[in-house]
Amino acid sequence: MTANQIRQQFLEFFKGKQHEIVPSAPMVVKNDPTLMFTNAGMNQFKDIFLGNSPVKYPRIANTQKCLRVSGKHNDLEEVGVDTYHHTMFEMLGNWSFGDYFKKEAIAWSWELLTEVYKIDKSRLYVTVFEGSPEEGLEKDHEAFNEWKKYLSEDRILNGSKKDNFWEMGDTGPCGPCTEIHYDGRSDEERAKISGADLVNKDNPQVIEIWNNVFMEFNRKADGSLEKLPAQHVDTGMGFERLVRVLQGKQSNYDTDVFSPLIEKIESLSGLRYKSNDTHKQQEIINIGMRVIADHIRAISFSIADGQLPSNTGAGYVIRRILRRAVRYGYQSLGIKEPFLHRMVHVLANQMGHAFPELNAQKQLIEKVIKEEEQSFYRTLENGLKRIDQVCIDLNAKKQKTIPGDVVFELYDTFGFPLDLTQLIAKGYELQIDEQGFRKNLELQKNRSRKAGNIETDDWIIISDDDVEEFVGYDFTKATINLVKYRKVKIKNKEQYQLVFNLTPFYPEGGGQVGDTGYIEAEGERIYITDTKKENNLIIHFSDAIPTNPQATFNAVVNHHKRIYTARNHTATHLLHESLRAVLGTHVEQKGSLVDENYLRFDFSHFSKVSEEELKAIENMVNEKIRANILLEEYRNLPIEKGKEMGAMALFGEKYGDTVRVIKFGTSIEFCGGTHVKNTAEIGRFKIISESAVAAGIRRIEAITSDKADSYYQEKEFLIKEINDLLKNPKDIKKAINDIITENSQLKKQIEILSREKVKNIKQEVIKEIKPLNGINFLARKLDLDAQQIKDLAFQLKNEMPNLFLVFVSEQAGKANIGVLISEEIVKDKNLHAGNIVKELAKEINGGGGGQAFYASAGGTNPQGLEQVLLKAENIFKTIFTKN
């Protein structure tokens, strides 16, 4: 049975049990500050578990793409070392929201595994929660008794709170779970040691394949547990592990989930993957191939869902995964050129049917990965130069250990793993300070944890309310009541989060910033500093809470911010349509930011947008603004109806069964943001920049309304000032070109005079150079600028051997120093001009540096130049005078 057939059989089984089959949510998470990526199948249903969304389907099944790069057994640096953990993986799941519970979940698990998939029953073990006296929780007797219907009691094992009590986070829904484990060892091994003794012992052949979580409790901020009003079932079965079991393999990577990718890596590297060969060199190859096969999936799916590699947040995680894959290709497989992007089509062919976004975004994924690879190869080369120089310098100083902070710099900046640095250091007969490296690594982790640390108190309930209604499309003022609030501490700053029964405040989303404003009652005004959506709940941020939380409040949105933001948001829709009209229908939105000051729009396009194209795009948007096109808004429209209208859906966005469609003439998009009533309200649109964000992604920044008017007024005033400076010529453009031409001619004349000046001084200087112990030395003050000093030094270097020159000058109140040492002296005496110039620069309150044979410095104390010359002579004599 193929992997695709196994996945389909799971979905069909639960469809037969009256489950609604829903698509995977994007792997990149939005509207949840606690998560960057979907790391479990239940993430997309958090708002249901938390009671923030109604239950539409009481039974659901799906396959969810997940990404884990931290936590239990999922540290990024361990993935690929074993054969059954991954970064990106699929989680098959079935869900009950207040419907069936333990009896049905356990029965269907057993039925699917043993009757549909025909797994050998003698190889299966289960664990149930053993209870926790400190929590006041008894053993899960209900699950135990249900399993007794299918298994002997010696196969039903007690599980600790760590293994068999599942929690969504520090707070929130939680409950006991029952895990199903499979023993894949040979009959001979099973006869020696019972599988029961190896469950949850990290044995690579005795593995967990399915977890059934029974949500019964809510964990409060103080650590206590309270019963949930309804009981839920949340299950997860690792798809890759299930395929391994059903295909009779000893490794996930031997299944057809990974084998096409590994075959591609073999062809790219010229090496063979031999999963059963554990010889040292072959194991290095095996691990490298497993890492790459795993990581290309995580990288590709993330980009398809809209997350580009970057230096912060989720983008940094993806960049780190990509660089780890490149590093293994470079270090373990000897691949010295970009290769990852050549694997994307294999992945798309393999998984594109189940996840069509891979095929739809294939060209973009390839281009982004290729550019990232090219950049990192340059970084690797720079890292090799850096470590070589470090090792040379340490050997020169007769030191034996590379400091921990340098090892960490190589790891963090250049992507060098510890073992690569150790290997290179060994070639120079050096060791590394591993303890210092670990200390720096831990400091970085602590900084990251501290930066993302959010302490959240429990909600304080003021009144009951089933649904929080957003009325902000129609009103910017409303009469409201406070439903609940809680205190949060973000980076040691205390704030409050408020939830109202209804709200006119738009929560940040779709690129549009959240509304601000205030609520007011009984003479007290509380300012709303931001509005966000978290797990389908609109949360209002404030620095205080009302004195009387039970009061009825007037909520007032900052009208100026709202209207100007709306103008910019509508402009992004017009821009999107114009981009597609001018550049082509391959253009798709890849991100946006809209606030009251400007708009930023990222889109897929594979070359720089020309000035002519930008002008055409800008003109098209302004034509639509002048056309006074009325807004057509469709709320709560069935999503299929919206698609029939031609509304554009964005990759990486999660849409519900009903959507809001915004239409301005021929511009039709799914959108939850605020907009103008007609395009004329925008006033004017002006593009202020176009740039690259990543491979295949361009960015346009623009302004509208008053900002655009001010922009043109400033340009008009600037032109007037220039015209005045040029004494009102008839043709201002010709006058400027004449000045540029004249300036160019004068520069050429100055260059000729400068060369002549250097030539004349050179003749004087040659006469003054004094040989000492075979070295031609001179320290002299010259009437030259820094560039002329360098030119003179290099001319002398080409005409005379064994030079040691120190030239100084004063120009416009600044001091300059230039030091030149012939290469043969540098090599013979192990000298470095940069080190010498730094020492000399102390006399002029300056600094500098350069190469071993030439370095320069500048400073603010010209009075110190005489001391520089004296010091240079002393340095020279110390180095070259024979005892």
C-alpha positions in Angstrom: 0.0 0.0 0.0 1.4 3.4 -1.0 1.6 6.4 1.4 -1.1 8.2 -0.6 -3.4 5.2 -0.3 -2.8 4.9 3.4 -3.7 8.6 3.9 -6.8 8.3 1.8 -7.9 5.1 3.6 -7.7 6.9 7.0 -9.9 9.8 5.7 -12.5 7.4 4.2 -12.7 5.3 7.4 -13.6 8.3 9.5 -15.9 9.7 6.8 -17.8 6.4 7.2 -18.0 7.2 10.9 -19.9 10.5 10.1 -16.8 12.7 10.3 -16.6 15.9 8.2 -13.3 15.8 6.2 -11.7 19.2 6.4 -8.5 20.5 4.7 -5.2 21.0 6.5 -4.8 24.5 8.0 -1.7 26.5 6.8 1.5 25.4 8.6 2.3 29.1 9.3 0.1 30.3 12.2 -1.6 33.7 12.3 -3.7 35.3 15.1 -2.1 33.2 17.8 0.8 34.9 19.7 1.7 31.6 21.4 2.6 29.8 18.2 4.7 30.5 15.0 3.9 27.2 13.3 1.2 24.6 13.5 2.9 22.0 15.7 -0.1 19.7 16.3 -3.2 18.7 14.5 -5.4 20.4 17.1 -4.0 23.9 16.6 -6.6 24.9 14.0 -9.3 23.9 16.5 -8.0 25.8 19.5 -10.7 28.4 19.3 -13.3 25.6 19.6 -11.6 24.0 22.6 -11.3 27.5 24.2 -15.0 28.1 23.6 -14.3 31.1 21.3 -16.0 29.6 18.3 -19.2 27.6 17.9 -19.1 23.9 16.9 -20.1 23.5 13.3 -19.3 19.9 12.9 -19.3 17.7 16.0 -17.1 15.2 14.3 -14.1 16.1 12.1 -11.1 14.2 10.5 -8.2 15.5 8.5 -4.5 15.3 7.8 -2.6 18.4 9.2 0.8 19.5 8.1 2.9 20.3 11.2 6.3 21.7 12.0 8.2 21.1 15.2 11.7 22.4 15.8 11.7 22.4 19.6 10.3 20.4 22.5 10.3 16.7 23.5 12.3 14.6 21.1 12.1 17.3 18.4 15.2 19.5 18.8 16.3 20.6 15.4 19.9 19.4 15.9 18.6 15.8 16.5 16.4 15.5 13.4 18.0 13.1 10.9 20.3 11.5 13.5 17.5 9.0 14.3 15.1 7.5 11.8 11.7 8.5 13.2 11.6 12.2 14.2 11.0 15.0 11.8 10.6 18.8 11.5 7.7 18.8 9.1 5.3 15.9 9.4 1.7 15.0 8.8 -0.7 14.3 11.7 -3.7 12.2 10.9 -6.5 13.1 13.3 -10.1 12.5 14.3 -12.0 14.9 16.5 -15.1 15.0 18.7 -16.4 18.3 20.0 -18.8 17.4 22.8 -20.0 14.3 20.9 -18.4 10.8 21.3 -15.7 10.1 23.9 -13.4 7.4 25.2 -15.5 4.3 24.2 -15.9 5.2 20.5 -12.4 6.7 20.1 -10.7 3.6 21.5 -13.0 1.2 19.5 -12.4 3.0 16.2 -8.6 3.2 16.8 -8.5 -0.6 17.2 -10.8 -1.2 14.3 -8.8 0.9 11.9 -5.4 -0.4 12.9 -6.3 -4.1 13.2 -9.2 -4.7 10.8 -8.6 -2.1 8.1 -4.8 -1.8 8.1 -4.4 -5.4 9.3 -1.6 -4.6 11.8 -0.5 -7.6 13.8 -2.4 -7.3 17.2 0.5 -9.0 19.0 2.8 -6.1 18.2 0.5 -3.4 19.7 0.7 -2.0 23.3 -1.3 0.9 24.8 -0.6 3.2 27.7 -3.2 4.9 29.9 -2.9 7.7 32.5 -1.8 6.2 35.8 -3.1 9.2 37.8 -1.5 12.0 39.7 -1.9 12.3 43.5 -0.5 15.8 43.6 -3.1 16.9 41.0 -5.9 14.9 42.8 -6.4 12.8 39.6 -7.2 9.1 39.7 -6.1 6.5 37.1 -8.0 6.6 33.9 -10.1 3.5 34.7 -12.6 4.3 31.9 -9.9 4.1 29.2 -8.3 1.0 30.9 -11.6 -0.8 31.0 -12.3 0.0 27.3 -8.9 -1.3 26.2 -9.6 -4.6 28.2 -12.2 -5.4 25.5 -9.4 -5.7 22.9 -6.1 -6.4 24.7 -4.8 -8.5 27.6 -4.0 -6.4 30.7 -0.2 -7.1 30.3 -0.4 -5.0 27.1 -2.2 -2.1 28.9 0.6 -0.1 30.6 0.4 2.7 33.1 1.7 6.0 31.8 3.1 9.0 33.8 1.7 12.5 33.8 4.6 13.4 31.6 3.7 10.9 28.9 -0.1 10.4 29.4 -1.6 13.8 30.4 -1.7 16.1 27.5 -1.8 19.9 27.9 -2.2 22.6 25.2 0.1 24.9 27.1 0.7 26.4 30.5 -3.0 27.2 30.6 -6.0 25.9 28.7 -7.8 22.7 27.9 -6.1 19.4 28.8 -6.7 15.9 29.8 -5.5 12.3 30.0 -4.5 10.5 26.9 -4.0 6.9 25.8 -1.2 6.1 23.4 -0.9 3.2 21.0 2.7 1.8 20.5 4.0 -0.6 17.8 6.8 -3.1 18.3 8.6 -3.4 15.0 11.4 -5.7 16.2 12.1 -9.2 14.8 10.5 -12.2 16.4 13.8 -13.2 17.8 14.3 -9.9 19.6 10.7 -9.9 20.8 11.2 -13.3 22.4 14.2 -12.0 24.4 12.7 -8.8 25.7 9.0 -8.0 25.9 7.9 -4.9 24.0 6.1 -3.8 27.2 9.5 -3.1 28.7 10.6 -0.8 25.8 7.5 1.4 25.5 8.5 5.1 25.9 12.1 4.1 26.3 13.3 5.8 23.0 13.8 2.4 21.3 13.8 3.2 17.6 11.7 0.1 16.8 9.1 0.4 19.6 7.4 3.6 18.7 4.2 5.5 19.5 2.0 5.7 16.4 -1.3 7.1 17.8 -2.4 9.3 20.7 -6.0 9.8 21.8 -6.4 12.8 24.0 -9.5 13.1 26.2 -10.1 16.8 26.9 -11.8 17.0 30.3 -10.1 19.8 32.2 -9.1 23.5 31.9 -5.7 24.4 33.4 -5.9 27.8 35.1 -3.0 30.2 35.6 -2.6 29.2 39.2 -2.0 25.6 38.1 -5.4 24.3 39.3 -7.7 22.2 37.2 -11.4 22.7 36.5 -13.8 20.5 34.6 -14.7 21.6 31.1 -18.4 22.1 30.4 -18.1 19.6 27.5 -15.8 16.7 26.8 -13.8 16.5 23.6 -11.6 14.0 21.8 -8.4 15.1 20.1 -6.3 12.4 18.4 -3.1 12.4 16.4 -1.4 9.6 14.4 1.9 10.3 12.9 1.5 9.6 9.2 5.2 8.9 8.5 5.4 6.4 11.3 2.1 4.7 10.2 3.4 4.3 6.7 6.6 2.8 8.1 4.6 0.2 10.0 2.3 -0.7 7.1 5.2 -0.9 4.6 7.2 -3.1 7.0 10.2 -0.8 7.2 12.7 -0.2 10.0 13.0 3.5 9.2 10.5 6.2 8.2 13.1 7.2 5.6 12.8 3.8 3.9 9.2 4.4 3.0 7.8 6.0 -0.2 7.2 9.1 1.8 10.9 9.8 1.6 12.4 7.4 -0.9 11.8 9.6 -4.0 13.6 12.5 -2.2 16.5 10.3 -1.1 16.9 9.0 -4.7 17.1 12.6 -5.9 19.8 13.3 -3.3 21.7 10.3 -4.4 21.7 11.5 -8.0 22.8 15.0 -6.9 25.6 13.8 -4.7 26.8 10.7 -6.5 26.6 8.8 -3.2 24.3 5.9 -2.0 22.0 5.8 0.9 22.4 2.5 2.8 20.1 2.5 5.8 21.4 -0.7 7.3 25.1 0.2 7.0 26.3 1.7 10.2 30.0 2.1 9.3 31.2 5.6 10.4 31.6 7.2 6.9 28.3 5.6 5.6 26.4 6.7 8.7 27.6 10.3 8.0 26.2 10.0 4.5 22.9 8.4 5.8 22.4 11.2 8.4 23.1 13.9 5.8 20.6 12.5 3.4 17.9 12.1 6.1 18.4 15.7 7.2 18.0 17.0 3.6 15.0 14.8 2.8 13.3 16.0 6.0 14.2 19.6 5.7 13.2 20.2 2.1 9.7 19.4 3.1 9.6 21.9 6.0 11.2 24.6 3.9 8.9 24.1 0.8 5.6 23.9 2.8 6.5 27.0 4.8 7.2 29.0 1.7 4.0 27.8 0.1 2.1 29.0 3.1 3.6 32.4 2.8 6.6 32.3 5.3 9.8 33.5 3.6 13.2 32.9 5.2 14.4 36.0 7.2 16.4 37.1 10.2 13.6 37.2 12.7 10.7 35.1 14.1 9.3 32.3 12.0 11.4 33.4 9.0 14.6 32.8 11.0 13.4 29.3 11.9 13.0 28.5 8.2 16.3 30.0 7.3 18.0 28.0 10.0 16.4 24.8 8.7 17.4 25.6 5.2 21.0 26.4 6.2 21.2 23.2 8.2 20.2 21.2 5.1 22.8 23.0 2.9 25.5 22.5 5.6 24.9 18.8 5.6 25.0 18.6 1.8 28.3 20.6 1.9 29.9 18.9 4.8 28.6 15.3 4.7 27.8 14.8 1.0 30.4 17.0 -0.6 27.9 19.1 -2.6 29.6 22.4 -3.2 26.9 24.2 -5.2 23.2 25.0 -4.6 21.1 21.8 -4.8 18.0 22.0 -2.6 15.9 24.0 -5.1 16.4 21.1 -7.6 14.4 18.8 -5.2 11.2 20.9 -5.1 9.7 19.3 -8.3 10.2 15.8 -6.8 8.3 16.9 -3.6 5.6 18.6 -5.6 5.1 15.5 -7.8 4.9 13.3 -4.6 2.7 15.4 -2.4 1.0 17.9 -4.7 -2.2 15.9 -5.0 -2.8 16.0 -1.2 -1.5 19.5 -0.8 -2.1 21.4 -4.1 -0.3 24.6 -2.8 3.0 22.8 -3.6 2.2 22.7 -7.3 0.7 26.1 -7.4 3.7 27.7 -5.7 6.4 25.5 -7.1 8.2 28.2 -9.2 8.3 30.6 -6.2 9.5 27.9 -3.8 12.4 27.0 -6.2 13.5 30.6 -6.7 13.4 31.5 -3.0 15.3 28.4 -2.0 17.9 28.9 -4.8 18.6 32.5 -3.7 18.9 31.5 0.0 21.3 28.7 -1.0 23.5 31.0 -3.1 23.6 33.5 -0.2 24.5 30.9 2.3 27.3 29.4 0.2 28.8 32.8 0.2 28.4 32.9 4.0 30.1 29.5 4.2 33.0 30.7 2.2 33.4 33.8 4.3 33.2 31.6 7.4 36.0 29.4 6.1 38.1 32.5 5.6 37.2 33.7 9.1 38.2 30.5 10.8 41.4 30.2 8.8 42.5 33.7 9.9 41.5 33.0 13.5 43.6 29.8 13.5 46.6 31.6 11.8 46.5 34.4 14.4 46.3 32.0 17.3 49.2 30.0 16.0 51.2 33.2 15.6 50.4 34.0 19.3 51.3 30.4 20.3 47.8 30.0 21.7 46.2 26.5 21.5 42.4 27.1 21.9 39.8 28.9 19.8 37.7 30.9 22.4 34.1 29.9 23.0 32.7 33.3 21.7 34.5 32.8 18.4 33.2 29.2 18.1 29.7 30.6 18.8 30.2 33.4 16.2 31.1 30.7 13.6 28.0 28.7 14.6 25.5 31.6 14.8 26.8 33.9 12.0 28.3 31.5 9.5 26.3 28.3 10.2 29.3 26.2 11.3 28.3 23.3 13.5 30.6 22.4 16.4 32.1 19.4 14.8 33.1 21.3 11.6 34.9 24.0 13.7 36.6 21.2 15.6 37.7 19.5 12.4 39.2 22.7 10.9 40.9 23.6 14.2 42.5 20.1 14.4 44.1 20.8 11.1 45.9 23.8 12.7 46.7 21.7 15.8 44.2 23.7 17.9 41.4 22.8 20.3 38.1 24.7 20.8 36.6 26.0 24.0 33.5 23.9 24.0 32.4 25.0 27.4 32.6 28.6 26.4 30.6 27.8 23.3 27.8 26.1 25.3 27.7 29.1 27.6 27.2 31.5 24.7 24.6 29.2 23.2 22.6 29.1 26.5 22.8 32.9 26.8 21.3 33.2 23.3 18.5 30.8 24.2 17.8 32.7 27.4 17.6 36.0 25.4 15.2 34.4 22.9 13.0 33.0 25.7 13.1 36.3 27.5 12.2 38.2 24.3 9.2 36.0 23.8 8.2 35.7 27.4 4.5 36.5 28.1 3.0 35.9 31.5 -0.8 35.7 31.4 -3.3 35.7 34.3 -6.6 33.9 34.2 -9.6 35.7 32.7 -11.7 37.6 35.2 -15.3 37.1 34.1 -17.6 40.2 34.5 -20.7 38.9 32.6 -21.8 36.0 30.5 -21.7 36.4 26.7 -21.8 33.7 24.0 -20.6 35.6 21.0 -18.6 38.7 20.7 -20.0 40.7 17.8 -17.8 43.0 15.6 -19.8 46.1 14.5 -16.9 48.1 13.2 -17.8 47.8 9.5 -20.9 50.0 10.2 -19.9 52.0 13.3 -16.9 53.6 14.9 -18.8 54.3 18.1 -20.9 51.8 20.2 -22.4 51.2 23.6 -20.6 48.2 25.1 -20.1 46.1 28.2 -17.0 44.5 29.5 -17.3 40.7 29.4 -13.9 39.7 30.8 -10.4 40.9 31.3 -7.0 39.6 32.3 -3.6 41.0 33.2 -0.6 40.1 31.0 3.1 40.9 31.4 5.0 41.3 28.1 8.7 42.0 28.4 8.1 43.1 32.0 5.5 45.6 31.0 2.1 45.1 32.6 -1.0 45.5 30.3 -4.6 44.4 30.3 -6.5 42.6 27.7 -10.2 43.4 27.5 -13.1 41.5 25.8 -16.4 43.3 25.1 -19.9 41.9 24.3 -19.6 43.8 21.0 -16.9 46.1 19.6 -16.3 48.7 16.9 -12.5 48.2 17.1 -11.0 46.4 14.1 -8.5 43.7 15.2 -5.2 43.5 13.4 -5.5 41.1 10.4 -5.0 40.8 6.7 -2.1 43.3 6.9 -4.2 46.0 8.4 -3.2 47.3 11.8 -5.6 47.2 14.8 -7.7 50.1 15.8 -7.0 52.4 18.7 -9.3 54.7 20.6 -10.9 54.7 24.1 -13.8 53.5 26.2 -15.5 55.9 28.5 -18.0 55.7 31.5 -18.7 57.6 34.6 -16.2 60.4 33.7 -13.4 57.9 33.3 -11.6 57.3 30.0 -9.5 54.2 29.3 -7.4 54.3 26.2 -7.3 51.3 23.8 -3.7 51.1 22.6 -4.2 48.1 20.2 -6.7 45.5 19.0 -5.8 42.0 18.0 -7.5 38.7 17.3 -6.4 35.6 19.3 -8.0 32.3 18.7 -11.1 33.9 17.3 -11.4 36.3 20.2 -11.1 40.1 19.7 -8.8 41.4 22.4 -8.3 45.1 23.3 -5.1 46.2 24.9 -5.0 48.9 27.5 -2.6 50.1 30.3 -5.4 50.2 32.9 -8.8 48.7 33.7 -12.0 50.6 34.5 -12.7 51.5 38.1 -16.2 50.0 37.6 -15.9 47.1 35.2 -19.7 46.5 35.4 -20.4 49.9 33.9 -21.8 50.5 30.4 -19.2 52.1 28.2 -19.1 54.3 25.2 -16.5 52.8 22.8 -14.9 55.3 20.4 -12.5 54.4 17.6 -9.8 56.8 16.6 -11.7 58.1 13.5 -8.6 59.8 11.8 -6.6 56.6 12.0 -9.5 54.4 10.8 -10.4 56.5 7.8 -6.8 57.0 6.6 -6.1 53.3 7.1 -9.2 52.4 5.1 -8.0 54.6 2.2 -4.7 52.8 2.2 -6.4 49.4 2.4 -8.7 50.0 -0.5 -5.6 51.3 -2.4 -3.9 47.9 -1.9 -6.8 46.2 -3.6 -6.6 48.6 -6.6 -2.8 48.1 -6.7 -3.1 44.3 -6.7 -5.5 44.4 -9.7 -3.3 46.9 -11.5 -0.1 44.8 -10.9 -1.8 41.8 -12.4 -3.0 43.8 -15.4 0.4 45.3 -16.1 2.8 42.5 -15.1 0.7 39.4 -15.6 -1.7 37.1 -13.8 1.3 35.3 -12.1 1.3 38.2 -9.6 -0.1 37.2 -6.2 -0.1 39.0 -2.9 2.5 37.7 -0.5 2.1 40.1 2.3 1.0 43.6 3.2 1.0 46.2 5.8 -1.6 48.9 5.9 -1.8 51.7 8.5 -2.8 55.4 8.5 0.5 56.6 7.1 1.3 54.3 4.1 0.8 50.9 2.5 3.3 48.2 1.8 2.4 45.4 -0.7 4.5 42.3 -1.3 3.8 40.2 -4.5 5.3 37.4 -6.5 7.2 38.6 -9.6 10.6 37.5 -10.9 12.2 40.7 -12.1 12.6 44.3 -11.1 9.5 46.4 -12.1 10.6 49.0 -14.6 10.0 52.7 -14.4 7.6 52.5 -17.3 5.7 49.6 -15.6 5.5 51.5 -12.3 4.1 54.5 -14.0 1.5 52.4 -15.8 0.5 50.8 -12.5 0.3 54.1 -10.7 -1.8 55.7 -13.5 -4.2 52.7 -13.5 -4.8 53.0 -9.8 -5.4 56.8 -10.0 -7.8 56.2 -12.9 -9.8 53.9 -10.7 -9.7 56.5 -7.9 -11.0 59.2 -10.2 -13.7 56.8 -11.5 -15.5 57.1 -8.1 -16.2 53.4 -8.0 -18.6 52.4 -5.3 -17.9 49.7 -2.7 -19.9 46.5 -3.1 -19.6 44.5 0.1 -20.9 40.9 0.5 -20.9 39.6 4.1 -21.3 36.0 5.2 -21.1 34.7 1.7 -20.6 31.0 1.1 -17.0 30.6 0.1 -17.8 28.7 -3.1 -20.1 31.6 -4.1 -17.3 34.0 -3.5 -15.0 32.0 -5.7 -17.6 31.9 -8.4 -17.6 35.7 -8.3 -13.9 35.6 -9.1 -12.7 36.7 -5.7 -9.0 36.0 -5.1 -8.0 33.7 -2.3 -4.5 34.0 -0.9 -2.2 31.1 -0.2 -1.4 30.6 3.4 -4.7 32.1 4.6 -7.3 30.0 6.4 -10.8 30.7 5.2 -14.1 29.6 6.8 -17.2 28.3 5.1 -18.5 31.9 4.8 -16.4 34.8 3.7 -16.6 38.6 3.2 -16.0 39.8 -0.4 -15.0 43.3 -1.2 -15.6 44.5 -4.8 -14.6 47.8 -6.4 -15.5 47.4 -10.0 -13.4 44.6 -11.4 -11.3 44.3 -8.2 -12.8 41.4 -6.2 -11.1 39.9 -3.1 -11.8 38.0 0.0 -11.1 40.5 2.8 -12.0 41.2 6.4 -10.5 44.8 6.5 -12.1 48.2 6.5 -12.6 50.2 3.3 -13.8 53.4 1.9 -17.4 53.7 0.5 -16.1 54.8 -2.9 -12.6 55.1 -4.4 -12.7 58.9 -4.8 -12.2 59.1 -1.0 -8.6 57.9 -1.5 -7.9 61.1 -3.3 -4.5 60.3 -4.9 -2.1 57.3 -5.0 1.7 57.6 -5.3 4.3 54.8 -5.4 7.4 55.8 -3.4 9.5 52.7 -3.7 9.9 49.3 -5.4 12.4 46.8 -4.2 13.2 43.1 -3.7 12.2 41.2 -0.6 13.4 37.8 -1.6 13.8 35.7 -4.7 10.6 36.1 -6.7 9.1 38.6 -4.2 9.0 42.3 -4.9 7.7 45.1 -2.6 5.9 48.3 -3.4 5.5 51.0 -0.9 3.0 53.8 -1.6 1.1 56.7 0.0 -2.4 58.1 -0.6 -4.6 61.0 0.2 -3.0 63.9 2.2 0.3 62.1 2.3 0.4 61.9 -1.5 -0.6 65.6 -1.8 2.2 66.6 0.6 4.7 64.5 -1.4 3.9 66.4 -4.6 3.9 69.8 -2.8 7.4 69.0 -1.4 8.6 68.0 -4.9 7.1 71.2 -6.3 8.8 73.3 -3.7 12.2 71.5 -4.3 12.0 72.2 -8.0 11.3 75.9 -7.3 14.3 76.0 -4.9 16.5 74.4 -7.6 15.2 76.7 -10.2 16.1 79.7 -8.0 19.6 78.4 -7.4 20.1 78.0 -11.1 18.8 81.6 -11.6 15.6 80.6 -13.4 16.9 78.9 -16.6 14.5 78.4 -19.5 15.3 74.6 -19.5 16.0 73.4 -15.9 17.0 69.9 -17.1 19.5 71.2 -19.6 21.0 73.6 -16.9 21.5 70.6 -14.5 23.1 68.5 -17.3 25.4 71.3 -18.1 26.5 71.5 -14.5 27.1 67.7 -14.3 29.2 67.9 -17.5 31.2 70.8 -16.2 31.7 69.0 -12.9 32.9 65.9 -14.6 35.4 67.8 -16.6 36.7 69.6 -13.5 37.1 66.3 -11.7 39.2 65.0 -14.6 41.4 68.1 -14.4 41.8 67.7 -10.7 42.7 64.0 -11.1 45.4 65.0 -13.6 46.7 67.7 -11.3 46.6 65.2 -8.4 48.6 62.6 -10.3 51.1 65.3 -11.3 51.4 66.4 -7.6 52.0 62.8 -6.5 54.5 62.3 -9.3 56.5 65.4 -8.2 56.4 64.5 -4.5 57.5 60.9 -5.4 60.8 62.1 -6.7 61.5 64.0 -3.5 60.4 61.0 -1.4 62.6 58.5 -3.2 65.6 60.6 -2.3 64.7 60.5 1.4 64.1 56.7 1.7 66.9 55.3 3.9 68.0 51.6 3.8 68.5 50.0 7.2 69.5 46.3 7.5 68.3 45.8 3.9 64.9 47.5 4.5 64.0 50.7 2.7 62.3 52.9 5.4 60.7 56.3 5.5 58.3 58.1 7.9 57.3 61.5 6.6 54.6 64.1 6.6 53.2 65.0 3.2 50.8 67.6 1.7 48.5 64.9 0.3 45.0 63.6 1.1 44.4 60.0 2.2 43.8 58.7 -1.4 46.9 60.4 -2.7 49.0 58.9 0.1 47.7 55.4 -0.9 48.5 56.1 -4.6 52.0 57.3 -3.8 52.7 54.3 -1.5 51.6 51.8 -4.2 53.6 53.5 -6.9 56.7 53.3 -4.7 55.9 49.6 -3.9 56.0 48.8 -7.6 59.4 50.6 -8.0 61.3 49.6 -4.9 61.7 46.4 -3.0 61.6 45.8 0.8 59.7 48.9 1.7 58.4 50.0 5.1 56.6 53.4 4.7 54.7 55.5 7.1 53.1 58.6 5.6 51.0 61.2 7.5 49.1 64.3 6.5 46.7 67.0 7.7 43.7 67.8 5.5 40.8 70.1 6.5 41.7 69.7 10.2 41.8 65.9 10.1 44.8 63.7 10.5 45.6 60.8 8.1 48.0 57.9 8.3 49.1 55.4 5.7 51.3 52.3 6.4 52.8 50.2 3.6 54.9 47.1 4.1 56.2 45.0 1.2 54.7 41.5 1.0 58.1 39.8 1.4 58.6 41.6 4.8 55.1 40.8 5.9 55.7 37.1 5.3 59.3 37.1 6.7 58.5 39.0 9.9 54.9 37.9 10.3 53.8 41.6 10.3 50.4 43.2 9.7 50.1 46.8 8.6 46.6 47.0 10.2 48.0 46.2 13.7 50.7 48.9 13.3 48.3 51.6 12.0 46.0 51.0 15.0 48.8 51.5 17.4 49.9 54.7 15.6 46.3 56.0 15.4 46.2 56.3 19.2 48.3 59.5 18.9 45.6 61.2 16.7 42.5 60.1 18.6 41.5 57.9 15.7 41.3 54.4 14.4 41.8 52.4 11.3 42.8 49.1 9.8 43.3 47.3 6.5 45.3 44.5 4.9 48.6 43.0 6.0 50.6 45.0 3.5 48.6 48.3 3.5 46.4 50.0 6.1 45.2 53.5 6.8 43.8 55.5 9.7 42.1 58.8 10.4 41.8 60.9 13.5 40.7 64.3 15.0 44.0 65.3 16.5 46.5 66.6 13.8 48.8 67.8 16.6 49.7 64.2 17.3 51.2 63.6 13.8 54.8 64.4 14.9 54.4 61.9 17.6 53.1 59.4 15.1 56.3 59.7 13.0 58.6 59.3 16.1 56.6 56.3 17.2 56.8 54.8 13.7 60.6 55.1 13.7 60.7 53.4 17.1 58.5 50.5 15.9 60.7 50.1 12.8 63.9 50.1 14.9 62.5 47.6 17.4 61.6 45.2 14.5 64.6 45.5 12.3 67.6 46.6 14.3 70.0 43.7 14.8 71.2 43.1 18.3 
